[in-house]
């Protein structure tokens, strides 16, 4: 399964690195690619990762998930 996240608040490469590392620690996340210009994170997931878990994780490190799309 793949998910596309729109994340608000990533203003530098350190922000991108923080979000990337946090998402990679979620069980089931295989890979994360982030486009800093569009504030978009692309997740490749094995199994199911609950959207609320993703939102809470990102909120806890100081950013906000605006949208999650499943593809």
mmCIF file as gemmi writes it, N, C-alpha and C atoms, coordinates in Angstrom:
data_model
loop_
_atom_site.group_PDB
_atom_site.id
_atom_site.type_symbol
_atom_site.label_atom_id
_atom_site.label_alt_id
_atom_site.label_comp_id
_atom_site.label_asym_id
_atom_site.label_entity_id
_atom_site.label_seq_id
_atom_site.pdbx_PDB_ins_code
_atom_site.Cartn_x
_atom_site.Cartn_y
_atom_site.Cartn_z
_atom_site.occupancy
_atom_site.B_iso_or_equiv
_atom_site.pdbx_formal_charge
_atom_site.auth_seq_id
_atom_site.auth_asym_id
_atom_site.pdbx_PDB_model_num
ATOM 1 N N . UNK Axp A 1 ? 0.852 -1.174 0 1 0 ? 1 A 1
ATOM 2 C CA . UNK Axp A 1 ? 0 0 0 1 0 ? 1 A 1
ATOM 3 C C . UNK Axp A 1 ? 0.895 1.233 0 1 0 ? 1 A 1
ATOM 4 N N . UNK Axp A 2 ? 0.419 2.253 -0.644 1 0 ? 2 A 1
ATOM 5 C CA . UNK Axp A 2 ? 1.137 3.522 -0.66 1 0 ? 2 A 1
ATOM 6 C C . UNK Axp A 2 ? 0.223 4.617 -0.125 1 0 ? 2 A 1
ATOM 7 N N . UNK Axp A 3 ? 0.83 5.56 0.58 1 0 ? 3 A 1
ATOM 8 C CA . UNK Axp A 3 ? 0.089 6.717 1.07 1 0 ? 3 A 1
ATOM 9 C C . UNK Axp A 3 ? 0.87 7.977 0.723 1 0 ? 3 A 1
ATOM 10 N N . UNK Axp A 4 ? 0.129 9.029 0.436 1 0 ? 4 A 1
ATOM 11 C CA . UNK Axp A 4 ? 0.725 10.337 0.174 1 0 ? 4 A 1
ATOM 12 C C . UNK Axp A 4 ? 0.239 11.272 1.269 1 0 ? 4 A 1
ATOM 13 N N . UNK Axp A 5 ? 1.193 11.888 1.969 1 0 ? 5 A 1
ATOM 14 C CA . UNK Axp A 5 ? 0.867 12.808 3.052 1 0 ? 5 A 1
ATOM 15 C C . UNK Axp A 5 ? 1.222 14.222 2.64 1 0 ? 5 A 1
ATOM 16 N N . UNK Axp A 6 ? 0.365 15.156 2.954 1 0 ? 6 A 1
ATOM 17 C CA . UNK Axp A 6 ? 0.69 16.573 2.837 1 0 ? 6 A 1
ATOM 18 C C . UNK Axp A 6 ? 0.964 17.06 4.25 1 0 ? 6 A 1
ATOM 19 N N . UNK Axp A 7 ? 2.174 17.57 4.466 1 0 ? 7 A 1
ATOM 20 C CA . UNK Axp A 7 ? 2.614 17.937 5.809 1 0 ? 7 A 1
ATOM 21 C C . UNK Axp A 7 ? 2.987 19.414 5.834 1 0 ? 7 A 1
ATOM 22 N N . UNK Axp A 8 ? 2.421 20.126 6.786 1 0 ? 8 A 1
ATOM 23 C CA . UNK Axp A 8 ? 2.689 21.558 6.914 1 0 ? 8 A 1
ATOM 24 C C . UNK Axp A 8 ? 3.778 21.791 7.955 1 0 ? 8 A 1
ATOM 25 N N . UNK Axp A 9 ? 4.674 22.733 7.665 1 0 ? 9 A 1
ATOM 26 C CA . UNK Axp A 9 ? 5.66 23.153 8.644 1 0 ? 9 A 1
ATOM 27 C C . UNK Axp A 9 ? 7.09 22.736 8.352 1 0 ? 9 A 1
ATOM 28 N N . UNK Axp A 10 ? 7.325 21.963 7.294 1 0 ? 10 A 1
ATOM 29 C CA . UNK Axp A 10 ? 8.695 21.554 6.96 1 0 ? 10 A 1
ATOM 30 C C . UNK Axp A 10 ? 9.355 22.691 6.178 1 0 ? 10 A 1
ATOM 31 N N . UNK Axp A 11 ? 10.241 23.43 6.838 1 0 ? 11 A 1
ATOM 32 C CA . UNK Axp A 11 ? 10.82 24.613 6.199 1 0 ? 11 A 1
ATOM 33 C C . UNK Axp A 11 ? 12.289 24.458 5.835 1 0 ? 11 A 1
ATOM 34 N N . UNK Axp A 12 ? 12.907 23.34 6.219 1 0 ? 12 A 1
ATOM 35 C CA . UNK Axp A 12 ? 14.328 23.156 5.918 1 0 ? 12 A 1
ATOM 36 C C . UNK Axp A 12 ? 14.638 21.66 5.813 1 0 ? 12 A 1
ATOM 37 N N . UNK Axp A 13 ? 15.84 21.362 5.417 1 0 ? 13 A 1
ATOM 38 C CA . UNK Axp A 13 ? 16.231 19.961 5.258 1 0 ? 13 A 1
ATOM 39 C C . UNK Axp A 13 ? 16.277 19.23 6.602 1 0 ? 13 A 1
ATOM 40 N N . UNK Axp A 14 ? 16.541 19.943 7.687 1 0 ? 14 A 1
ATOM 41 C CA . UNK Axp A 14 ? 16.508 19.313 9.007 1 0 ? 14 A 1
ATOM 42 C C . UNK Axp A 14 ? 15.078 18.87 9.347 1 0 ? 14 A 1
ATOM 43 N N . UNK Axp A 15 ? 14.105 19.698 8.98 1 0 ? 15 A 1
ATOM 44 C CA . UNK Axp A 15 ? 12.702 19.34 9.191 1 0 ? 15 A 1
ATOM 45 C C . UNK Axp A 15 ? 12.358 18.08 8.403 1 0 ? 15 A 1
ATOM 46 N N . UNK Axp A 16 ? 12.786 18.047 7.158 1 0 ? 16 A 1
ATOM 47 C CA . UNK Axp A 16 ? 12.527 16.891 6.296 1 0 ? 16 A 1
ATOM 48 C C . UNK Axp A 16 ? 13.149 15.643 6.906 1 0 ? 16 A 1
ATOM 49 N N . UNK Axp A 17 ? 14.363 15.761 7.4 1 0 ? 17 A 1
ATOM 50 C CA . UNK Axp A 17 ? 15.058 14.627 8.012 1 0 ? 17 A 1
ATOM 51 C C . UNK Axp A 17 ? 14.308 14.139 9.261 1 0 ? 17 A 1
ATOM 52 N N . UNK Axp A 18 ? 13.834 15.068 10.08 1 0 ? 18 A 1
ATOM 53 C CA . UNK Axp A 18 ? 13.08 14.691 11.288 1 0 ? 18 A 1
ATOM 54 C C . UNK Axp A 18 ? 11.817 13.912 10.935 1 0 ? 18 A 1
ATOM 55 N N . UNK Axp A 19 ? 11.069 14.415 9.954 1 0 ? 19 A 1
ATOM 56 C CA . UNK Axp A 19 ? 9.836 13.754 9.533 1 0 ? 19 A 1
ATOM 57 C C . UNK Axp A 19 ? 10.154 12.384 8.935 1 0 ? 19 A 1
ATOM 58 N N . UNK Axp A 20 ? 11.164 12.323 8.089 1 0 ? 20 A 1
ATOM 59 C CA . UNK Axp A 20 ? 11.564 11.066 7.457 1 0 ? 20 A 1
ATOM 60 C C . UNK Axp A 20 ? 11.912 10.024 8.515 1 0 ? 20 A 1
ATOM 61 N N . UNK Axp A 21 ? 12.767 10.391 9.45 1 0 ? 21 A 1
ATOM 62 C CA . UNK Axp A 21 ? 13.208 9.446 10.478 1 0 ? 21 A 1
ATOM 63 C C . UNK Axp A 21 ? 12.046 8.986 11.357 1 0 ? 21 A 1
ATOM 64 N N . UNK Axp A 22 ? 11.15 9.888 11.698 1 0 ? 22 A 1
ATOM 65 C CA . UNK Axp A 22 ? 10.001 9.526 12.527 1 0 ? 22 A 1
ATOM 66 C C . UNK Axp A 22 ? 9.092 8.543 11.79 1 0 ? 22 A 1
ATOM 67 N N . UNK Axp A 23 ? 8.807 8.821 10.526 1 0 ? 23 A 1
ATOM 68 C CA . UNK Axp A 23 ? 7.936 7.936 9.747 1 0 ? 23 A 1
ATOM 69 C C . UNK Axp A 23 ? 8.562 6.56 9.552 1 0 ? 23 A 1
ATOM 70 N N . UNK Axp A 24 ? 9.868 6.509 9.374 1 0 ? 24 A 1
ATOM 71 C CA . UNK Axp A 24 ? 10.543 5.226 9.169 1 0 ? 24 A 1
ATOM 72 C C . UNK Axp A 24 ? 10.482 4.336 10.412 1 0 ? 24 A 1
ATOM 73 N N . UNK Axp A 25 ? 10.246 4.914 11.574 1 0 ? 25 A 1
ATOM 74 C CA . UNK Axp A 25 ? 10.159 4.131 12.803 1 0 ? 25 A 1
ATOM 75 C C . UNK Axp A 25 ? 8.783 3.491 13.018 1 0 ? 25 A 1
ATOM 76 N N . UNK Axp A 26 ? 7.795 3.888 12.224 1 0 ? 26 A 1
ATOM 77 C CA . UNK Axp A 26 ? 6.472 3.276 12.341 1 0 ? 26 A 1
ATOM 78 C C . UNK Axp A 26 ? 6.518 1.841 11.822 1 0 ? 26 A 1
ATOM 79 N N . UNK Axp A 27 ? 6.026 0.884 12.599 1 0 ? 27 A 1
ATOM 80 C CA . UNK Axp A 27 ? 5.982 -0.498 12.121 1 0 ? 27 A 1
ATOM 81 C C . UNK Axp A 27 ? 5.153 -0.595 10.845 1 0 ? 27 A 1
ATOM 82 N N . UNK Axp A 28 ? 5.715 -1.245 9.837 1 0 ? 28 A 1
ATOM 83 C CA . UNK Axp A 28 ? 5.027 -1.425 8.571 1 0 ? 28 A 1
ATOM 84 C C . UNK Axp A 28 ? 5.481 -0.482 7.481 1 0 ? 28 A 1
ATOM 85 N N . UNK Axp A 29 ? 6.168 0.6 7.849 1 0 ? 29 A 1
ATOM 86 C CA . UNK Axp A 29 ? 6.652 1.545 6.838 1 0 ? 29 A 1
ATOM 87 C C . UNK Axp A 29 ? 7.939 0.993 6.242 1 0 ? 29 A 1
ATOM 88 N N . UNK Axp A 30 ? 7.925 0.803 4.934 1 0 ? 30 A 1
ATOM 89 C CA . UNK Axp A 30 ? 9.076 0.251 4.222 1 0 ? 30 A 1
ATOM 90 C C . UNK Axp A 30 ? 9.999 1.354 3.726 1 0 ? 30 A 1
ATOM 91 N N . UNK Axp A 31 ? 9.401 2.412 3.159 1 0 ? 31 A 1
ATOM 92 C CA . UNK Axp A 31 ? 10.216 3.515 2.668 1 0 ? 31 A 1
ATOM 93 C C . UNK Axp A 31 ? 9.437 4.818 2.745 1 0 ? 31 A 1
ATOM 94 N N . UNK Axp A 32 ? 10.2 5.915 2.817 1 0 ? 32 A 1
ATOM 95 C CA . UNK Axp A 32 ? 9.638 7.263 2.862 1 0 ? 32 A 1
ATOM 96 C C . UNK Axp A 32 ? 10.451 8.13 1.919 1 0 ? 32 A 1
ATOM 97 N N . UNK Axp A 33 ? 9.753 8.825 1.039 1 0 ? 33 A 1
ATOM 98 C CA . UNK Axp A 33 ? 10.392 9.82 0.183 1 0 ? 33 A 1
ATOM 99 C C . UNK Axp A 33 ? 9.648 11.131 0.379 1 0 ? 33 A 1
ATOM 100 N N . UNK Axp A 34 ? 10.394 12.196 0.625 1 0 ? 34 A 1
ATOM 101 C CA . UNK Axp A 34 ? 9.768 13.486 0.902 1 0 ? 34 A 1
ATOM 102 C C . UNK Axp A 34 ? 10.202 14.498 -0.146 1 0 ? 34 A 1
ATOM 103 N N . UNK Axp A 35 ? 9.209 15.212 -0.679 1 0 ? 35 A 1
ATOM 104 C CA . UNK Axp A 35 ? 9.45 16.324 -1.597 1 0 ? 35 A 1
ATOM 105 C C . UNK Axp A 35 ? 9.247 17.607 -0.8 1 0 ? 35 A 1
ATOM 106 N N . UNK Axp A 36 ? 10.346 18.241 -0.418 1 0 ? 36 A 1
ATOM 107 C CA . UNK Axp A 36 ? 10.28 19.43 0.443 1 0 ? 36 A 1
ATOM 108 C C . UNK Axp A 36 ? 9.611 20.607 -0.253 1 0 ? 36 A 1
ATOM 109 N N . UNK Axp A 37 ? 9.715 20.668 -1.561 1 0 ? 37 A 1
ATOM 110 C CA . UNK Axp A 37 ? 9.119 21.79 -2.306 1 0 ? 37 A 1
ATOM 111 C C . UNK Axp A 37 ? 7.602 21.761 -2.267 1 0 ? 37 A 1
ATOM 112 N N . UNK Axp A 38 ? 7.032 20.561 -2.218 1 0 ? 38 A 1
ATOM 113 C CA . UNK Axp A 38 ? 5.568 20.439 -2.21 1 0 ? 38 A 1
ATOM 114 C C . UNK Axp A 38 ? 5.028 20 -0.849 1 0 ? 38 A 1
ATOM 115 N N . UNK Axp A 39 ? 5.903 19.861 0.151 1 0 ? 39 A 1
ATOM 116 C CA . UNK Axp A 39 ? 5.505 19.42 1.495 1 0 ? 39 A 1
ATOM 117 C C . UNK Axp A 39 ? 4.761 18.084 1.452 1 0 ? 39 A 1
ATOM 118 N N . UNK Axp A 40 ? 5.248 17.177 0.618 1 0 ? 40 A 1
ATOM 119 C CA . UNK Axp A 40 ? 4.595 15.896 0.4 1 0 ? 40 A 1
ATOM 120 C C . UNK Axp A 40 ? 5.521 14.756 0.791 1 0 ? 40 A 1
ATOM 121 N N . UNK Axp A 41 ? 4.97 13.78 1.504 1 0 ? 41 A 1
ATOM 122 C CA . UNK Axp A 41 ? 5.71 12.57 1.859 1 0 ? 41 A 1
ATOM 123 C C . UNK Axp A 41 ? 5.017 11.384 1.201 1 0 ? 41 A 1
ATOM 124 N N . UNK Axp A 42 ? 5.812 10.54 0.575 1 0 ? 42 A 1
ATOM 125 C CA . UNK Axp A 42 ? 5.313 9.341 -0.088 1 0 ? 42 A 1
ATOM 126 C C . UNK Axp A 42 ? 5.749 8.141 0.737 1 0 ? 42 A 1
ATOM 127 N N . UNK Axp A 43 ? 4.79 7.38 1.233 1 0 ? 43 A 1
ATOM 128 C CA . UNK Axp A 43 ? 5.073 6.222 2.077 1 0 ? 43 A 1
ATOM 129 C C . UNK Axp A 43 ? 4.762 4.939 1.336 1 0 ? 43 A 1
ATOM 130 N N . UNK Axp A 44 ? 5.664 3.977 1.423 1 0 ? 44 A 1
ATOM 131 C CA . UNK Axp A 44 ? 5.415 2.62 0.955 1 0 ? 44 A 1
ATOM 132 C C . UNK Axp A 44 ? 5.248 1.79 2.214 1 0 ? 44 A 1
ATOM 133 N N . UNK Axp A 45 ? 4.092 1.142 2.339 1 0 ? 45 A 1
ATOM 134 C CA . UNK Axp A 45 ? 3.715 0.485 3.588 1 0 ? 45 A 1
ATOM 135 C C . UNK Axp A 45 ? 3.395 -0.984 3.343 1 0 ? 45 A 1
ATOM 136 N N . UNK Axp A 46 ? 3.878 -1.821 4.245 1 0 ? 46 A 1
ATOM 137 C CA . UNK Axp A 46 ? 3.516 -3.242 4.23 1 0 ? 46 A 1
ATOM 138 C C . UNK Axp A 46 ? 2.438 -3.428 5.291 1 0 ? 46 A 1
ATOM 139 N N . UNK Axp A 47 ? 1.288 -3.919 4.888 1 0 ? 47 A 1
ATOM 140 C CA . UNK Axp A 47 ? 0.187 -4.077 5.829 1 0 ? 47 A 1
ATOM 141 C C . UNK Axp A 47 ? -0.605 -2.793 5.942 1 0 ? 47 A 1
ATOM 142 N N . UNK Axp A 48 ? -1.031 -2.477 7.157 1 0 ? 48 A 1
ATOM 143 C CA . UNK Axp A 48 ? -1.848 -1.29 7.37 1 0 ? 48 A 1
ATOM 144 C C . UNK Axp A 48 ? -1.256 -0.452 8.494 1 0 ? 48 A 1
ATOM 145 N N . UNK Axp A 49 ? -1.075 0.816 8.223 1 0 ? 49 A 1
ATOM 146 C CA . UNK Axp A 49 ? -0.651 1.772 9.242 1 0 ? 49 A 1
ATOM 147 C C . UNK Axp A 49 ? -1.792 2.771 9.39 1 0 ? 49 A 1
ATOM 148 N N . UNK Axp A 50 ? -2.344 2.855 10.576 1 0 ? 50 A 1
ATOM 149 C CA . UNK Axp A 50 ? -3.49 3.707 10.846 1 0 ? 50 A 1
ATOM 150 C C . UNK Axp A 50 ? -3.164 5.181 10.619 1 0 ? 50 A 1
ATOM 151 N N . UNK Axp A 51 ? -4.052 5.888 9.922 1 0 ? 51 A 1
ATOM 152 C CA . UNK Axp A 51 ? -3.851 7.305 9.642 1 0 ? 51 A 1
ATOM 153 C C . UNK Axp A 51 ? -3.721 8.131 10.919 1 0 ? 51 A 1
ATOM 154 N N . UNK Axp A 52 ? -4.483 7.782 11.951 1 0 ? 52 A 1
ATOM 155 C CA . UNK Axp A 52 ? -4.392 8.535 13.212 1 0 ? 52 A 1
ATOM 156 C C . UNK Axp A 52 ? -3.022 8.382 13.853 1 0 ? 52 A 1
ATOM 157 N N . UNK Axp A 53 ? -2.414 7.206 13.739 1 0 ? 53 A 1
ATOM 158 C CA . UNK Axp A 53 ? -1.057 7.016 14.269 1 0 ? 53 A 1
ATOM 159 C C . UNK Axp A 53 ? -0.072 7.912 13.537 1 0 ? 53 A 1
ATOM 160 N N . UNK Axp A 54 ? -0.226 7.996 12.227 1 0 ? 54 A 1
ATOM 161 C CA . UNK Axp A 54 ? 0.658 8.854 11.432 1 0 ? 54 A 1
ATOM 162 C C . UNK Axp A 54 ? 0.483 10.306 11.851 1 0 ? 54 A 1
ATOM 163 N N . UNK Axp A 55 ? -0.769 10.766 11.933 1 0 ? 55 A 1
ATOM 164 C CA . UNK Axp A 55 ? -1.042 12.158 12.314 1 0 ? 55 A 1
ATOM 165 C C . UNK Axp A 55 ? -0.482 12.471 13.701 1 0 ? 55 A 1
ATOM 166 N N . UNK Axp A 56 ? -0.712 11.583 14.667 1 0 ? 56 A 1
ATOM 167 C CA . UNK Axp A 56 ? -0.219 11.813 16.031 1 0 ? 56 A 1
ATOM 168 C C . UNK Axp A 56 ? 1.301 11.874 16.075 1 0 ? 56 A 1
ATOM 169 N N . UNK Axp A 57 ? 1.955 10.99 15.345 1 0 ? 57 A 1
ATOM 170 C CA . UNK Axp A 57 ? 3.415 10.979 15.304 1 0 ? 57 A 1
ATOM 171 C C . UNK Axp A 57 ? 3.952 12.305 14.769 1 0 ? 57 A 1
ATOM 172 N N . UNK Axp A 58 ? 3.392 12.756 13.665 1 0 ? 58 A 1
ATOM 173 C CA . UNK Axp A 58 ? 3.855 13.995 13.046 1 0 ? 58 A 1
ATOM 174 C C . UNK Axp A 58 ? 3.533 15.195 13.935 1 0 ? 58 A 1
ATOM 175 N N . UNK Axp A 59 ? 2.348 15.211 14.542 1 0 ? 59 A 1
ATOM 176 C CA . UNK Axp A 59 ? 1.986 16.286 15.473 1 0 ? 59 A 1
ATOM 177 C C . UNK Axp A 59 ? 2.963 16.353 16.642 1 0 ? 59 A 1
ATOM 178 N N . UNK Axp A 60 ? 3.355 15.188 17.165 1 0 ? 60 A 1
ATOM 179 C CA . UNK Axp A 60 ? 4.244 15.135 18.326 1 0 ? 60 A 1
ATOM 180 C C . UNK Axp A 60 ? 5.639 15.665 18.054 1 0 ? 60 A 1
ATOM 181 N N . UNK Axp A 61 ? 6.047 15.706 16.79 1 0 ? 61 A 1
ATOM 182 C CA . UNK Axp A 61 ? 7.376 16.255 16.487 1 0 ? 61 A 1
ATOM 183 C C . UNK Axp A 61 ? 7.28 17.68 15.942 1 0 ? 61 A 1
ATOM 184 N N . UNK Axp A 62 ? 6.072 18.266 15.969 1 0 ? 62 A 1
ATOM 185 C CA . UNK Axp A 62 ? 5.929 19.685 15.679 1 0 ? 62 A 1
ATOM 186 C C . UNK Axp A 62 ? 5.45 20.059 14.287 1 0 ? 62 A 1
ATOM 187 N N . UNK Axp A 63 ? 4.909 19.099 13.544 1 0 ? 63 A 1
ATOM 188 C CA . UNK Axp A 63 ? 4.412 19.39 12.199 1 0 ? 63 A 1
ATOM 189 C C . UNK Axp A 63 ? 2.954 18.966 12.144 1 0 ? 63 A 1
ATOM 190 N N . UNK Axp A 64 ? 2.275 19.268 11.03 1 0 ? 64 A 1
ATOM 191 C CA . UNK Axp A 64 ? 0.859 18.945 10.931 1 0 ? 64 A 1
ATOM 192 C C . UNK Axp A 64 ? 0.561 18.243 9.612 1 0 ? 64 A 1
ATOM 193 N N . UNK Axp A 65 ? -0.135 17.11 9.711 1 0 ? 65 A 1
ATOM 194 C CA . UNK Axp A 65 ? -0.575 16.404 8.514 1 0 ? 65 A 1
ATOM 195 C C . UNK Axp A 65 ? -1.885 17.055 8.067 1 0 ? 65 A 1
ATOM 196 N N . UNK Axp A 66 ? -1.871 17.6 6.86 1 0 ? 66 A 1
ATOM 197 C CA . UNK Axp A 66 ? -3.043 18.268 6.305 1 0 ? 66 A 1
ATOM 198 C C . UNK Axp A 66 ? -3.94 17.268 5.583 1 0 ? 66 A 1
ATOM 199 N N . UNK Axp A 67 ? -3.33 16.285 4.93 1 0 ? 67 A 1
ATOM 200 C CA . UNK Axp A 67 ? -4.101 15.335 4.124 1 0 ? 67 A 1
ATOM 201 C C . UNK Axp A 67 ? -3.345 14.01 4.016 1 0 ? 67 A 1
ATOM 202 N N . UNK Axp A 68 ? -4.087 12.916 3.955 1 0 ? 68 A 1
ATOM 203 C CA . UNK Axp A 68 ? -3.525 11.585 3.689 1 0 ? 68 A 1
ATOM 204 C C . UNK Axp A 68 ? -4.355 10.942 2.588 1 0 ? 68 A 1
ATOM 205 N N . UNK Axp A 69 ? -3.676 10.541 1.525 1 0 ? 69 A 1
ATOM 206 C CA . UNK Axp A 69 ? -4.342 9.853 0.416 1 0 ? 69 A 1
ATOM 207 C C . UNK Axp A 69 ? -3.772 8.459 0.288 1 0 ? 69 A 1
ATOM 208 N N . UNK Axp A 70 ? -4.626 7.486 0.053 1 0 ? 70 A 1
ATOM 209 C CA . UNK Axp A 70 ? -4.176 6.114 -0.195 1 0 ? 70 A 1
ATOM 210 C C . UNK Axp A 70 ? -4.191 5.879 -1.7 1 0 ? 70 A 1
ATOM 211 N N . UNK Axp A 71 ? -3.127 5.279 -2.191 1 0 ? 71 A 1
ATOM 212 C CA . UNK Axp A 71 ? -3.077 4.941 -3.624 1 0 ? 71 A 1
ATOM 213 C C . UNK Axp A 71 ? -2.686 3.496 -3.809 1 0 ? 71 A 1
